[in-house]
Amino acid sequence: MKEGSQILDEKAITRGITRISHEIIERNKGIQDVVLIGIKTRGVYIAQRIREAIEKFEGKLLDLGELDISLYRDDLEKISEEPIINGTKIDFDIKDKIVVLVDDVLYTGRTIRSALDAIIDMGRPKSIQLAILIDRGHKELPIRADYVGKNVPTSKNEIVSVKLMEFDGENSVTIKKQI
């Protein structure tokens, strides 16, 4: 692909989130005991959009939490000696809940592994499911998404960039070669 090729526009992102929302409802036979937890930063905004879509379909607003995995990363020392902690905000009990963990891109699986560790430290949910806007392959860990907006086969020298209006001022997903 050419540098900076757009793979999803605003409408395609919305379709992916709508599909994920319907699949969450169908798989869980409704939304009883379902909660959403977005991984900071863009996973939180995707989780908010899923929450809004589910509310339109089901007429009920799901609990929504924000998860900062900074202290759970296995590459913490490579990133910074003093990591920036944005804070986890989960003001509901996850015990016996169906936790749908939400992130923007699934690549190696290491971010999700860190998120699983963080969630388990908070309590014991009934189950943990994973919703991802983009699954780009190249997993290093045995982690797969339950809900995927779009599968995008990539090479390891490509970067998938998700931009969301709430954080970046636009809605798009692009892929470009790493220099």
DRENPA-3360 file (N, C-alpha, C; in nm, 2 decimals, always signed):
BEGIN
1 = MKEGSQIL = +0.08/-0.12/+0.00/+0.00/+0.00/+0.00/+0.09/+0.13/+0.00 ~ +0.03/+0.23/-0.06/+0.10/+0.36/-0.06/+0.11/+0.41/+0.08 ~ +0.21/+0.50/+0.11/+0.22/+0.56/+0.24/+0.09/+0.64/+0.27 ~ +0.03/+0.62/+0.38/-0.08/+0.70/+0.43/-0.21/+0.66/+0.36 ~ -0.23/+0.54/+0.31/-0.35/+0.50/+0.24/-0.46/+0.48/+0.34 ~ -0.58/+0.54/+0.32/-0.69/+0.53/+0.41/-0.76/+0.40/+0.39 ~ -0.78/+0.32/+0.50/-0.85/+0.19/+0.49/-0.99/+0.20/+0.54 ~ -1.02/+0.30/+0.63/-1.15/+0.32/+0.68/-1.18/+0.47/+0.69;
9 = DEKAITRG = -1.30/+0.51/+0.64/-1.34/+0.65/+0.66/-1.44/+0.65/+0.77 ~ -1.50/+0.77/+0.79/-1.59/+0.78/+0.90/-1.71/+0.69/+0.90 ~ -1.77/+0.67/+0.78/-1.88/+0.58/+0.76/-1.84/+0.43/+0.79 ~ -1.73/+0.39/+0.74/-1.68/+0.26/+0.76/-1.65/+0.23/+0.91 ~ -1.60/+0.33/+0.98/-1.58/+0.31/+1.12/-1.71/+0.30/+1.20 ~ -1.81/+0.38/+1.16/-1.94/+0.37/+1.22/-2.01/+0.23/+1.19 ~ -1.99/+0.18/+1.07/-2.05/+0.05/+1.03/-1.98/-0.06/+1.12 ~ -1.85/-0.05/+1.14/-1.78/-0.15/+1.22/-1.82/-0.15/+1.36;
17 = ITRISHEI = -1.84/-0.03/+1.42/-1.89/-0.01/+1.56/-2.03/-0.06/+1.57 ~ -2.12/-0.04/+1.47/-2.25/-0.08/+1.47/-2.26/-0.24/+1.47 ~ -2.18/-0.30/+1.38/-2.17/-0.44/+1.37/-2.12/-0.50/+1.51 ~ -2.02/-0.45/+1.56/-1.97/-0.50/+1.69/-2.07/-0.49/+1.80 ~ -2.15/-0.38/+1.80/-2.25/-0.36/+1.90/-2.36/-0.46/+1.89 ~ -2.41/-0.49/+1.77/-2.51/-0.60/+1.74/-2.45/-0.73/+1.79 ~ -2.33/-0.76/+1.75/-2.27/-0.89/+1.79/-2.26/-0.91/+1.94 ~ -2.23/-0.80/+2.01/-2.22/-0.81/+2.16/-2.36/-0.85/+2.21;
25 = IERNKGIQ = -2.46/-0.78/+2.16/-2.60/-0.81/+2.21/-2.64/-0.95/+2.17 ~ -2.61/-1.00/+2.05/-2.65/-1.13/+2.01/-2.57/-1.24/+2.09 ~ -2.44/-1.23/+2.10/-2.36/-1.33/+2.16/-2.40/-1.35/+2.31 ~ -2.44/-1.24/+2.38/-2.47/-1.24/+2.52/-2.62/-1.25/+2.54 ~ -2.70/-1.27/+2.44/-2.84/-1.28/+2.45/-2.90/-1.16/+2.52 ~ -2.86/-1.04/+2.48/-2.90/-0.92/+2.55/-2.78/-0.86/+2.61 ~ -2.81/-0.77/+2.71/-2.70/-0.69/+2.77/-2.70/-0.71/+2.92 ~ -2.77/-0.80/+2.97/-2.77/-0.83/+3.12/-2.63/-0.86/+3.16;
33 = DVVLIGIK = -2.58/-0.79/+3.26/-2.45/-0.81/+3.32/-2.33/-0.77/+3.23 ~ -2.36/-0.71/+3.12/-2.25/-0.67/+3.03/-2.20/-0.53/+3.07 ~ -2.07/-0.51/+3.08/-2.01/-0.38/+3.10/-1.90/-0.36/+3.00 ~ -1.87/-0.24/+2.97/-1.77/-0.20/+2.87/-1.65/-0.14/+2.94 ~ -1.53/-0.18/+2.90/-1.41/-0.11/+2.96/-1.31/-0.08/+2.84 ~ -1.29/+0.05/+2.82/-1.20/+0.09/+2.71/-1.06/+0.11/+2.75 ~ -0.97/+0.06/+2.67/-0.83/+0.08/+2.70/-0.79/+0.22/+2.65 ~ -0.73/+0.30/+2.74/-0.69/+0.43/+2.71/-0.58/+0.43/+2.60;
41 = TRGVYIAQ = -0.59/+0.51/+2.50/-0.68/+0.63/+2.49/-0.80/+0.60/+2.40 ~ -0.77/+0.56/+2.28/-0.87/+0.55/+2.18/-0.97/+0.44/+2.20 ~ -0.93/+0.34/+2.28/-1.03/+0.23/+2.31/-1.14/+0.28/+2.40 ~ -1.12/+0.39/+2.47/-1.22/+0.45/+2.56/-1.33/+0.51/+2.46 ~ -1.28/+0.58/+2.36/-1.38/+0.65/+2.27/-1.46/+0.55/+2.19 ~ -1.39/+0.44/+2.15/-1.46/+0.34/+2.07/-1.56/+0.27/+2.17 ~ -1.53/+0.25/+2.29/-1.62/+0.19/+2.39/-1.74/+0.28/+2.41 ~ -1.72/+0.41/+2.41/-1.83/+0.51/+2.43/-1.92/+0.50/+2.31;
49 = RIREAIEK = -1.87/+0.48/+2.19/-1.95/+0.47/+2.07/-2.03/+0.34/+2.07 ~ -1.97/+0.24/+2.11/-2.04/+0.11/+2.13/-2.15/+0.12/+2.23 ~ -2.12/+0.19/+2.34/-2.22/+0.21/+2.44/-2.34/+0.28/+2.39 ~ -2.32/+0.39/+2.31/-2.43/+0.47/+2.25/-2.51/+0.39/+2.15 ~ -2.44/+0.31/+2.07/-2.51/+0.22/+1.97/-2.60/+0.12/+2.05 ~ -2.54/+0.06/+2.15/-2.62/-0.04/+2.22/-2.74/+0.02/+2.29 ~ -2.72/+0.14/+2.34/-2.83/+0.21/+2.41/-2.95/+0.24/+2.30 ~ -2.91/+0.27/+2.18/-3.01/+0.29/+2.08/-3.09/+0.17/+2.05;
57 = FEGKLLDL = -3.02/+0.05/+2.05/-3.09/-0.08/+2.02/-3.16/-0.13/+2.14 ~ -3.11/-0.12/+2.26/-3.16/-0.19/+2.37/-3.23/-0.09/+2.47 ~ -3.21/+0.04/+2.46/-3.28/+0.13/+2.55/-3.22/+0.14/+2.69 ~ -3.10/+0.08/+2.70/-3.03/+0.08/+2.84/-2.89/+0.12/+2.82 ~ -2.84/+0.21/+2.91/-2.70/+0.25/+2.90/-2.61/+0.16/+2.99 ~ -2.51/+0.10/+2.92/-2.42/+0.01/+2.99/-2.32/+0.09/+3.08 ~ -2.27/+0.02/+3.18/-2.16/+0.08/+3.26/-2.04/+0.09/+3.17 ~ -1.96/+0.19/+3.18/-1.84/+0.22/+3.10/-1.72/+0.26/+3.19;
65 = GELDISLY = -1.61/+0.19/+3.17/-1.49/+0.22/+3.25/-1.38/+0.25/+3.15 ~ -1.28/+0.31/+3.21/-1.15/+0.35/+3.14/-1.04/+0.28/+3.21 ~ -0.96/+0.21/+3.13/-0.84/+0.13/+3.18/-0.71/+0.19/+3.13 ~ -0.62/+0.22/+3.22/-0.49/+0.26/+3.19/-0.40/+0.15/+3.22 ~ -0.33/+0.09/+3.12/-0.25/-0.03/+3.15/-0.10/+0.01/+3.16 ~ -0.07/+0.13/+3.17/+0.07/+0.17/+3.18/+0.16/+0.09/+3.27 ~ +0.11/+0.07/+3.39/+0.19/+0.00/+3.49/+0.19/-0.15/+3.47 ~ +0.11/-0.20/+3.38/+0.11/-0.35/+3.35/+0.19/-0.39/+3.23;
73 = RDDLEKIS = +0.24/-0.29/+3.16/+0.31/-0.32/+3.03/+0.44/-0.40/+3.06 ~ +0.47/-0.49/+2.97/+0.60/-0.57/+2.99/+0.72/-0.50/+2.92 ~ +0.69/-0.39/+2.86/+0.80/-0.31/+2.80/+0.81/-0.17/+2.86 ~ +0.77/-0.16/+2.99/+0.77/-0.03/+3.06/+0.90/+0.03/+3.06 ~ +1.01/-0.04/+3.09/+1.14/+0.02/+3.10/+1.19/+0.07/+2.96 ~ +1.14/+0.02/+2.85/+1.18/+0.06/+2.72/+1.11/+0.20/+2.68 ~ +0.99/+0.22/+2.74/+0.91/+0.34/+2.70/+0.97/+0.46/+2.78 ~ +0.98/+0.45/+2.91/+1.02/+0.56/+2.99/+1.05/+0.52/+3.13;
81 = EEPIINGT = +1.15/+0.59/+3.19/+1.18/+0.56/+3.33/+1.07/+0.61/+3.42 ~ +0.99/+0.71/+3.37/+0.88/+0.77/+3.45/+0.76/+0.77/+3.36 ~ +0.68/+0.66/+3.36/+0.56/+0.65/+3.27/+0.46/+0.75/+3.31 ~ +0.39/+0.80/+3.21/+0.27/+0.89/+3.24/+0.15/+0.80/+3.27 ~ +0.09/+0.82/+3.38/-0.02/+0.75/+3.43/-0.15/+0.83/+3.41 ~ -0.24/+0.79/+3.32/-0.36/+0.86/+3.29/-0.47/+0.82/+3.38 ~ -0.46/+0.72/+3.46/-0.56/+0.68/+3.55/-0.67/+0.59/+3.50 ~ -0.70/+0.49/+3.58/-0.81/+0.40/+3.55/-0.93/+0.45/+3.62;
89 = KIDFDIKD = -1.04/+0.45/+3.55/-1.17/+0.50/+3.60/-1.28/+0.39/+3.58 ~ -1.29/+0.31/+3.68/-1.39/+0.20/+3.68/-1.47/+0.21/+3.81 ~ -1.59/+0.27/+3.81/-1.66/+0.30/+3.93/-1.78/+0.20/+3.95 ~ -1.76/+0.08/+3.90/-1.86/-0.03/+3.92/-1.78/-0.16/+3.95 ~ -1.85/-0.25/+4.01/-1.80/-0.38/+4.04/-1.80/-0.47/+3.92 ~ -1.69/-0.53/+3.89/-1.68/-0.62/+3.77/-1.70/-0.77/+3.81 ~ -1.72/-0.79/+3.94/-1.74/-0.93/+3.98/-1.87/-0.99/+3.92 ~ -1.86/-1.11/+3.86/-1.97/-1.18/+3.79/-2.03/-1.10/+3.68;
97 = KIVVLVDD = -1.95/-1.00/+3.62/-2.00/-0.93/+3.50/-1.93/-0.99/+3.38 ~ -2.00/-0.96/+3.26/-1.94/-0.99/+3.13/-1.87/-0.86/+3.09 ~ -1.73/-0.86/+3.10/-1.65/-0.75/+3.07/-1.62/-0.75/+2.92 ~ -1.66/-0.65/+2.85/-1.61/-0.64/+2.71/-1.50/-0.53/+2.71 ~ -1.38/-0.58/+2.68/-1.26/-0.50/+2.68/-1.26/-0.44/+2.54 ~ -1.23/-0.31/+2.52/-1.24/-0.25/+2.39/-1.10/-0.17/+2.37 ~ -1.05/-0.19/+2.24/-0.93/-0.12/+2.20/-0.94/-0.09/+2.05 ~ -0.85/-0.01/+2.01/-0.85/+0.03/+1.87/-0.79/-0.07/+1.77;
105 = VLYTGRTI = -0.66/-0.11/+1.80/-0.59/-0.20/+1.71/-0.53/-0.32/+1.79 ~ -0.55/-0.44/+1.74/-0.49/-0.56/+1.79/-0.38/-0.59/+1.70 ~ -0.26/-0.60/+1.76/-0.14/-0.63/+1.69/-0.07/-0.75/+1.75 ~ +0.02/-0.73/+1.84/+0.09/-0.85/+1.90/+0.02/-0.92/+2.01 ~ -0.08/-0.85/+2.07/-0.15/-0.90/+2.18/-0.10/-0.86/+2.32 ~ +0.01/-0.79/+2.32/+0.07/-0.76/+2.45/-0.01/-0.65/+2.53 ~ -0.07/-0.56/+2.46/-0.15/-0.46/+2.53/-0.27/-0.53/+2.59 ~ -0.33/-0.62/+2.52/-0.44/-0.69/+2.58/-0.40/-0.78/+2.70;
113 = RSALDAII = -0.29/-0.84/+2.69/-0.24/-0.92/+2.80/-0.23/-0.83/+2.92 ~ -0.17/-0.72/+2.91/-0.16/-0.62/+3.02/-0.30/-0.58/+3.07 ~ -0.39/-0.56/+2.98/-0.53/-0.52/+3.02/-0.59/-0.63/+3.10 ~ -0.57/-0.76/+3.06/-0.63/-0.87/+3.13/-0.57/-0.88/+3.27 ~ -0.44/-0.86/+3.28/-0.38/-0.86/+3.42/-0.44/-0.75/+3.51 ~ -0.46/-0.63/+3.45/-0.52/-0.52/+3.53/-0.66/-0.56/+3.57 ~ -0.74/-0.61/+3.48/-0.88/-0.64/+3.51/-0.89/-0.75/+3.62 ~ -0.81/-0.85/+3.61/-0.81/-0.96/+3.70/-0.77/-0.91/+3.84;
121 = DMGRPKSI = -0.68/-0.81/+3.85/-0.64/-0.75/+3.98/-0.76/-0.68/+4.04 ~ -0.86/-0.64/+3.96/-0.98/-0.57/+4.02/-1.09/-0.66/+4.06 ~ -1.09/-0.78/+4.02/-1.19/-0.87/+4.06/-1.21/-0.99/+3.96 ~ -1.31/-1.07/+3.99/-1.32/-1.19/+3.90/-1.45/-1.17/+3.82 ~ -1.44/-1.13/+3.69/-1.56/-1.12/+3.61/-1.61/-1.26/+3.57 ~ -1.74/-1.27/+3.53/-1.79/-1.39/+3.47/-1.71/-1.43/+3.35 ~ -1.69/-1.34/+3.26/-1.61/-1.36/+3.14/-1.55/-1.23/+3.09 ~ -1.45/-1.24/+3.01/-1.39/-1.12/+2.95/-1.39/-1.14/+2.80;
129 = QLAILIDR = -1.45/-1.05/+2.72/-1.46/-1.06/+2.58/-1.38/-0.94/+2.52 ~ -1.33/-0.95/+2.40/-1.25/-0.85/+2.34/-1.31/-0.79/+2.21 ~ -1.33/-0.66/+2.21/-1.38/-0.59/+2.09/-1.27/-0.50/+2.04 ~ -1.24/-0.51/+1.91/-1.13/-0.44/+1.85/-1.18/-0.38/+1.72 ~ -1.14/-0.25/+1.70/-1.18/-0.19/+1.57/-1.10/-0.25/+1.45 ~ -0.97/-0.26/+1.47/-0.88/-0.32/+1.36/-0.80/-0.43/+1.42 ~ -0.81/-0.55/+1.35/-0.72/-0.66/+1.38/-0.62/-0.67/+1.27 ~ -0.49/-0.64/+1.30/-0.39/-0.64/+1.19/-0.30/-0.76/+1.18;
137 = GHKELPIR = -0.33/-0.86/+1.27/-0.25/-0.98/+1.26/-0.12/-0.97/+1.34 ~ -0.03/-1.06/+1.32/+0.11/-1.07/+1.38/+0.11/-1.09/+1.53 ~ +0.02/-1.17/+1.58/+0.01/-1.19/+1.73/+0.13/-1.26/+1.78 ~ +0.18/-1.22/+1.89/+0.29/-1.29/+1.96/+0.24/-1.37/+2.08 ~ +0.11/-1.35/+2.11/+0.05/-1.42/+2.23/-0.08/-1.48/+2.18 ~ -0.13/-1.59/+2.24/-0.25/-1.65/+2.20/-0.38/-1.57/+2.24 ~ -0.39/-1.46/+2.18/-0.50/-1.37/+2.21/-0.58/-1.34/+2.07 ~ -0.71/-1.35/+2.08/-0.79/-1.32/+1.96/-0.91/-1.24/+2.00;
145 = ADYVGKNV = -0.96/-1.16/+1.91/-1.07/-1.07/+1.94/-1.20/-1.15/+1.92 ~ -1.30/-1.12/+2.00/-1.43/-1.18/+1.99/-1.51/-1.10/+1.89 ~ -1.49/-0.97/+1.88/-1.56/-0.88/+1.79/-1.46/-0.79/+1.72 ~ -1.47/-0.79/+1.59/-1.37/-0.71/+1.50/-1.44/-0.62/+1.41 ~ -1.41/-0.50/+1.40/-1.46/-0.40/+1.31/-1.41/-0.44/+1.17 ~ -1.28/-0.46/+1.16/-1.22/-0.49/+1.03/-1.09/-0.57/+1.05 ~ -1.07/-0.68/+0.97/-0.94/-0.74/+0.97/-0.86/-0.68/+0.86 ~ -0.74/-0.64/+0.89/-0.65/-0.57/+0.79/-0.52/-0.64/+0.79;
153 = PTSKNEIV = -0.49/-0.73/+0.70/-0.36/-0.80/+0.69/-0.25/-0.69/+0.66 ~ -0.15/-0.69/+0.74/-0.04/-0.60/+0.73/+0.09/-0.67/+0.73 ~ +0.20/-0.59/+0.69/+0.33/-0.64/+0.71/+0.38/-0.58/+0.84 ~ +0.49/-0.63/+0.89/+0.54/-0.58/+1.02/+0.60/-0.44/+1.00 ~ +0.63/-0.40/+0.88/+0.69/-0.27/+0.86/+0.58/-0.16/+0.82 ~ +0.46/-0.19/+0.85/+0.35/-0.10/+0.83/+0.29/-0.06/+0.96 ~ +0.24/+0.06/+0.97/+0.18/+0.12/+1.09/+0.03/+0.15/+1.06 ~ -0.06/+0.10/+1.14/-0.20/+0.13/+1.13/-0.23/+0.24/+1.23;
161 = SVKLMEFD = -0.29/+0.35/+1.18/-0.31/+0.47/+1.26/-0.47/+0.49/+1.27 ~ -0.52/+0.48/+1.39/-0.66/+0.51/+1.41/-0.67/+0.65/+1.46 ~ -0.76/+0.73/+1.40/-0.78/+0.87/+1.44/-0.93/+0.88/+1.47 ~ -0.97/+0.93/+1.59/-1.11/+0.95/+1.62/-1.13/+1.10/+1.66 ~ -1.25/+1.14/+1.62/-1.29/+1.28/+1.63/-1.27/+1.33/+1.78 ~ -1.30/+1.25/+1.87/-1.30/+1.29/+2.01/-1.15/+1.32/+2.06 ~ -1.05/+1.26/+2.00/-0.91/+1.28/+2.04/-0.83/+1.35/+1.93 ~ -0.85/+1.31/+1.81/-0.77/+1.36/+1.70/-0.83/+1.46/+1.61;
169 = GENSVTIK = -0.96/+1.49/+1.62/-1.03/+1.59/+1.54/-1.07/+1.53/+1.40 ~ -1.06/+1.40/+1.38/-1.11/+1.34/+1.26/-1.13/+1.19/+1.28 ~ -1.21/+1.13/+1.19/-1.24/+0.99/+1.20/-1.18/+0.92/+1.08 ~ -1.07/+0.84/+1.10/-1.01/+0.77/+0.99/-0.92/+0.66/+1.04 ~ -0.90/+0.56/+0.95/-0.79/+0.46/+0.98/-0.71/+0.46/+0.86 ~ -0.58/+0.48/+0.88/-0.48/+0.47/+0.77/-0.37/+0.37/+0.79 ~ -0.31/+0.33/+0.68/-0.20/+0.24/+0.69/-0.08/+0.30/+0.61 ~ +0.04/+0.29/+0.67/+0.15/+0.35/+0.60/+0.28/+0.27/+0.63;
177 = KQI = +0.37/+0.27/+0.54/+0.50/+0.20/+0.56/+0.58/+0.28/+0.67 ~ +0.64/+0.20/+0.75/+0.73/+0.26/+0.85/+0.86/+0.29/+0.79 ~ +0.91/+0.41/+0.82/+1.04/+0.46/+0.76/+1.16/+0.42/+0.85;
% end
